[in-house]
Amino acid sequence: MKKILPLAIMILFVFDPGILLPKEKRGVKLEIKKIDGHTMSGELIAVKKNMLILGVAYSVLLTGDNVEITDIQLIRIVRESNFGQAAVLGSVIGGVVGVGVGLSIKDNPSDFISLKPLQTIMLGLAGGVVGSLFGILVEASIGSEKIQIEGISDARLAYVLEKLRKKARFPDYQ
């Protein structure tokens, strides 16, 4: 056991050297529809009193675009999809449940050959498939958040801006 742990840590460092380093905080990705019909998207860098600062990537360069709150009709918060993680987690949970059910089935002593190992494997595979599909469906049902800005009250706008400020790359920027 004492030799396995350092070996595992060494393998982790070979495949991902920055695994133990702190991750850089990223702002949430926004899609903004302006009142004039134009749309823009980018990373939320900061929220000022009446303005959003978006980081917009042009090829390799990251530039900041200021968007006045009065020019915004709709803000859509885009979240990254985790279909792969949901499918793997669902299949693991479903497989474990399927194997558990397979192991709990009583074996018939009058059978010439025991089918319990085959039943356990088949139920584990079936549970894994069902769990994977369930994980994908749950992930697909969680959509992006839309915030209507045009015609919003001042109190609600202050709440929305505070909520967005917490999701910005630099939340304390004024």
Secondary structure as GFF3:
##gff-version 3
##sequence-region A 1 174
A	DSSP	alpha_helix	4	15	.	.	.	ID=ss1
A	DSSP	beta_strand	29	34	.	.	.	ID=ss2
A	DSSP	beta_strand	39	47	.	.	.	ID=ss3
A	DSSP	beta_strand	51	58	.	.	.	ID=ss4
A	DSSP	beta_strand	61	68	.	.	.	ID=ss5
A	DSSP	three_ten_helix	69	71	.	.	.	ID=ss6
A	DSSP	beta_strand	72	78	.	.	.	ID=ss7
A	DSSP	alpha_helix	83	104	.	.	.	ID=ss8
A	DSSP	alpha_helix	116	141	.	.	.	ID=ss9
A	DSSP	beta_strand	145	148	.	.	.	ID=ss10
A	DSSP	alpha_helix	154	166	.	.	.	ID=ss11
###
